[in-house]
Amino acid sequence: MSDDEVDEDLLALLRKSLGIGENNAPKPAKTGVLEDAEYIYDNSTDVALDMRGTKAAAASIWSLIQEKDYGTRDWSKHELHPKAKDETTVDFIFLMDLLNFSFWSASENPEQQFAVNYQGKKWTGYWSLVAAIQRALDEGITITSPSFWVDEEACTDVYLNYVFRSATGEEMPLLQDRIYCMRKAGHVLQERFNGSFITCLDEANGSAAALVNLLVDNFPCLDDKHRFEGRTVRFHKRPQILVADLWACFEGESFGYFHDIEQITMFADYRIPQMLYSLGCLQYSPPLESHIRSKKPIESGHSWEMQLRGCSIWCVELLQREILRQHPGTQINAILIDFLLYDTVKETEEKGVECIPHHRTRSIWY
């Protein structure tokens, strides 16, 4: 073979190794979360899906979306979410979702549960974190700057305890873990991404799945994977909700543009399974249901936890498919369903409507 000739077999092997097909286009990125959720559902013994209930819930969810005219613009309507459509909001969202985990209180007394006072209101749960970030910014603290997180002279643990101070005697759950996540992420950004999360967005090149994969590959505290029935399964709640928040905040444009946003699943936490059960979509085995109703903790990585999270992801996927089957061409995805279910369960609680408790697993993953 002369120097000018091409070894077609070698070229084909090279293309295959690079994930390039005959059209020379790289294969689309995949997170693997949905496939792993289906595997969990197929092998679940303590959590099941009620298909009739799921079909009925899809109709109810669609009606609620229509009634509320629900969409991405609802994200920015909340008084605590940032309103600017620029890089400062990108930094805000990165920190917010870096620390977006485990807000439930061990106390049964609402007056003793962790909360943040901000602008004349007491905020709990996820909103306590958002309020704490906004409060710090109002006080002139550069809390959303990664360079600040790694400056241990200015940004001491004592100072961060002040930033996330509570209005009650209970401090923010897993506060030291959150501080560790901040510092570790700050160092990763400095060492690999020019000190900015914007570089991560640039490298993902408009792909939601590529951004999720980049995050879990470079930030250990975001690599939300576990073992279930002999297989590693991925959930990646926080990386996925980070993508979703960017998409919703910027309404699919600018920093929120992702050409494959449909790759993002629901965010496997402790709130959505609670709502899916209440809607009649999920069913629990008697031992699991008794455990949850008794508000007993479930260890992180336990089979019950894997089933609750995995079956919830698969259930929201089926809800989405059913809505699209009934209403072809509808602009609906797992993100909007998740956001709506989360808002609904919070509204239900505020109205004092009784429903099954959420499962109690303390971890940094959600």
Solvent accessible surface area in square Angstrom, and as a share of the most:
residue,aa,sasa,rsa
1,M,166,0.74
2,S,64,0.41
3,D,150,0.78
4,D,133,0.69
5,E,98,0.44
6,V,91,0.52
7,D,59,0.31
8,E,116,0.52
9,D,119,0.62
10,L,114,0.57
11,L,54,0.27
12,A,57,0.44
13,L,113,0.56
14,L,94,0.47
15,R,87,0.32
16,K,158,0.67
17,S,86,0.56
18,L,113,0.56
19,G,17,0.17
20,I,47,0.24
21,G,30,0.29
22,E,170,0.76
23,N,117,0.60
24,N,99,0.51
25,A,46,0.35
26,P,100,0.63
27,K,146,0.62
28,P,105,0.66
29,A,33,0.26
30,K,119,0.50
31,T,7,0.04
32,G,8,0.08
33,V,0,0.00
34,L,46,0.23
35,E,86,0.39
36,D,1,0.00
37,A,1,0.01
38,E,70,0.32
39,Y,51,0.19
40,I,0,0.00
41,Y,58,0.22
42,D,95,0.49
43,N,58,0.30
44,S,24,0.15
45,T,118,0.69
46,D,28,0.14
47,V,4,0.02
48,A,46,0.36
49,L,17,0.08
50,D,40,0.21
51,M,99,0.44
52,R,213,0.78
53,G,14,0.13
54,T,5,0.03
55,K,105,0.45
56,A,63,0.48
57,A,3,0.03
58,A,0,0.00
59,A,44,0.34
60,S,62,0.40
61,I,5,0.03
62,W,42,0.15
63,S,63,0.41
64,L,47,0.23
65,I,14,0.07
66,Q,105,0.47
67,E,137,0.62
68,K,77,0.33
69,D,93,0.48
70,Y,28,0.10
71,G,10,0.10
72,T,24,0.14
73,R,97,0.35
74,D,36,0.19
75,W,18,0.06
76,S,21,0.13
77,K,135,0.57
78,H,54,0.24
79,E,93,0.42
80,L,2,0.01
81,H,12,0.05
82,P,15,0.10
83,K,109,0.46
84,A,48,0.38
85,K,101,0.43
86,D,60,0.31
87,E,93,0.42
88,T,90,0.52
89,T,2,0.01
90,V,0,0.00
91,D,39,0.20
92,F,5,0.02
93,I,0,0.00
94,F,3,0.01
95,L,0,0.00
96,M,0,0.00
97,D,1,0.01
98,L,2,0.01
99,L,0,0.00
100,N,9,0.05
101,F,1,0.00
102,S,0,0.00
103,F,19,0.08
104,W,29,0.10
105,S,16,0.10
106,A,80,0.62
107,S,28,0.18
108,E,114,0.51
109,N,61,0.31
110,P,96,0.60
111,E,125,0.56
112,Q,103,0.46
113,Q,48,0.21
114,F,7,0.03
115,A,1,0.01
116,V,0,0.00
117,N,79,0.40
118,Y,23,0.09
119,Q,128,0.57
120,G,87,0.84
121,K,102,0.43
122,K,104,0.44
123,W,30,0.10
124,T,64,0.37
125,G,17,0.17
126,Y,28,0.11
127,W,36,0.13
128,S,0,0.00
129,L,0,0.00
130,V,0,0.00
131,A,0,0.00
132,A,0,0.00
133,I,0,0.00
134,Q,29,0.13
135,R,23,0.08
136,A,2,0.01
137,L,67,0.34
138,D,97,0.50
139,E,75,0.34
140,G,63,0.61
141,I,13,0.07
142,T,81,0.47
143,I,0,0.00
144,T,18,0.11
145,S,34,0.22
146,P,13,0.08
147,S,65,0.42
148,F,25,0.11
149,W,1,0.00
150,V,25,0.15
151,D,60,0.31
152,E,105,0.47
153,E,164,0.73
154,A,53,0.41
155,C,0,0.00
156,T,51,0.30
157,D,63,0.33
158,V,122,0.70
159,Y,76,0.29
160,L,0,0.00
161,N,52,0.26
162,Y,96,0.36
163,V,1,0.01
164,F,2,0.01
165,R,73,0.27
166,S,33,0.21
167,A,39,0.30
168,T,28,0.17
169,G,89,0.86
170,E,46,0.21
171,E,98,0.44
172,M,0,0.00
173,P,15,0.09
174,L,49,0.25
175,L,4,0.02
176,Q,98,0.44
177,D,57,0.30
178,R,0,0.00
179,I,5,0.02
180,Y,135,0.51
181,C,2,0.01
182,M,0,0.00
183,R,28,0.10
184,K,83,0.35
185,A,1,0.01
186,G,0,0.00
187,H,72,0.32
188,V,8,0.04
189,L,0,0.00
190,Q,87,0.39
191,E,130,0.58
192,R,131,0.48
193,F,7,0.03
194,N,132,0.68
195,G,25,0.24
196,S,34,0.22
197,F,2,0.01
198,I,27,0.14
199,T,26,0.15
200,C,0,0.00
201,L,19,0.10
202,D,98,0.51
203,E,101,0.45
204,A,4,0.03
205,N,126,0.65
206,G,17,0.17
207,S,10,0.06
208,A,0,0.00
209,A,0,0.00
210,A,29,0.23
211,L,0,0.00
212,V,0,0.00
213,N,42,0.21
214,L,24,0.12
215,L,0,0.00
216,V,16,0.09
217,D,111,0.57
218,N,29,0.15
219,F,2,0.01
220,P,82,0.52
221,C,11,0.07
222,L,4,0.02
223,D,35,0.18
224,D,1,0.01
225,K,92,0.39
226,H,28,0.12
227,R,149,0.54
228,F,6,0.03
229,E,109,0.49
230,G,66,0.64
231,R,87,0.32
232,T,53,0.31
233,V,0,0.00
234,R,85,0.31
235,F,1,0.00
236,H,4,0.02
237,K,10,0.04
238,R,2,0.01
239,P,1,0.00
240,Q,0,0.00
241,I,21,0.11
242,L,4,0.02
243,V,0,0.00
244,A,0,0.00
245,D,5,0.03
246,L,0,0.00
247,W,33,0.11
248,A,1,0.01
249,C,0,0.00
250,F,13,0.06
251,E,90,0.40
252,G,20,0.19
253,E,119,0.53
254,S,83,0.53
255,F,53,0.22
256,G,0,0.00
257,Y,118,0.45
258,F,13,0.06
259,H,111,0.50
260,D,12,0.06
261,I,25,0.13
262,E,109,0.49
263,Q,40,0.18
264,I,3,0.02
265,T,10,0.06
266,M,0,0.00
267,F,1,0.01
268,A,0,0.00
269,D,16,0.08
270,Y,18,0.07
271,R,34,0.13
272,I,0,0.00
273,P,2,0.01
274,Q,7,0.03
275,M,19,0.08
276,L,0,0.00
277,Y,45,0.17
278,S,55,0.36
279,L,54,0.27
280,G,31,0.30
281,C,0,0.00
282,L,4,0.02
283,Q,92,0.41
284,Y,24,0.09
285,S,21,0.14
286,P,111,0.70
287,P,79,0.50
288,L,0,0.00
289,E,42,0.19
290,S,65,0.42
291,H,42,0.19
292,I,5,0.02
293,R,122,0.45
294,S,62,0.40
295,K,79,0.34
296,K,108,0.46
297,P,101,0.63
298,I,7,0.03
299,E,134,0.60
300,S,44,0.28
301,G,35,0.33
302,H,79,0.35
303,S,47,0.30
304,W,43,0.15
305,E,0,0.00
306,M,0,0.00
307,Q,4,0.02
308,L,0,0.00
309,R,0,0.00
310,G,0,0.00
311,C,0,0.00
312,S,0,0.00
313,I,1,0.01
314,W,19,0.07
315,C,0,0.00
316,V,0,0.00
317,E,25,0.11
318,L,32,0.16
319,L,0,0.00
320,Q,26,0.12
321,R,117,0.43
322,E,24,0.11
323,I,1,0.00
324,L,57,0.29
325,R,146,0.53
326,Q,63,0.28
327,H,57,0.25
328,P,111,0.70
329,G,68,0.65
330,T,28,0.16
331,Q,163,0.73
332,I,15,0.08
333,N,15,0.08
334,A,4,0.03
335,I,0,0.00
336,L,14,0.07
337,I,0,0.00
338,D,7,0.03
339,F,29,0.12
340,L,1,0.00
341,L,4,0.02
342,Y,42,0.16
343,D,49,0.25
344,T,23,0.13
345,V,0,0.00
346,K,35,0.15
347,E,69,0.31
348,T,28,0.16
349,E,65,0.29
350,E,142,0.64
351,K,156,0.66
352,G,64,0.61
353,V,84,0.48
354,E,167,0.75
355,C,39,0.24
356,I,6,0.03
357,P,27,0.17
358,H,14,0.06
359,H,5,0.02
360,R,30,0.11
361,T,1,0.00
362,R,79,0.29
363,S,11,0.07
364,I,36,0.18
365,W,48,0.17
366,Y,2,0.01
